[in-house]
């Protein structure tokens, strides 16, 4: 059994830009000791589907579903806006929004046809990049102030040219993501 998810990798330049945003946000989580667990630079990605724990048979099913994405066009995403789930008043997840929702959702929808039942989540899909997980008190006023500064500003962009099945290996120093399977998107169609 492995803990796994399907994601869109983010280019290095975009990850560097997101680290700058995280560095600016970092003080809002310092009220309680480490009240926000920030995503490490190398782990920044856009999750299409969290699969939770799957077995070898399910891995084959997932890779088969991913093969259906072959031929879909590669595209560029723009990273805009900082937000929080479920809300800014009670943040649990801090995220960066994506402009190209339709293209990302098209990938998700194509996968969902075959593997909709694998993780048991029944939430609507919202394309975003998680940058932090809140596990304590945060400075909500500071958070809202910083979010307003970044409102409607292009943080970065990233070329999306592949979809990857990652294994998430949890450890004492955080998660390590190991690519298990990759499907390249069609770059020639651009």
Phi, psi and omega in degrees: 000139178228152173269126189215162174206159177253132186214165172255117177296154180247136181300156182303316181299321178290320178297321178296318178295321179292327176297324177296319177296315179300317179299324178288327180279337187313317181298337181290343181256016186262000180301308175257152184304118178046056181283349174234128175264105184279144179287132178293147183310313182290345182262001181290128182200172174250112181284127172273317181204123173276126185261347185066223183263124180233156179261179184300321179297318179291327175301316178298320178296318180294314180295326175296318177296320179295326178300334179292347179276347180302136181096341176291149186287140169290157182203171179252138174251149174248134183260116183229152164069138173252137179216182181216143171253140354283339179198167177293330180291328180226066185290134172244327179228131174258135186219165173248134181278159182242133179286322187270059182303319186297316182291319178293317180296326178299320176296313180301312183300319180296320177292318187299331178305319185263334189231025183302333186269000189286330183247352176076001178285143180235033179265148175293148181285132174228116181291125180197164174245116178289130177245344179197150176241125184273127178229028179188198181282144175233161176278091184300322179294317177297319179298311180298322179297314180293319179300320179297323178299321183270358183299129178062024175252133175291115179281315179186181172222163180210140177278131178254108183235004179201159177238133187234137169269120180250145166266133178256115181253112183277136179217177182294337179260015180108185183276146171243131182255122181246120179293133179252328184202139182229138172242123177277138175272164185283107179276338182289337183283356182286000000 
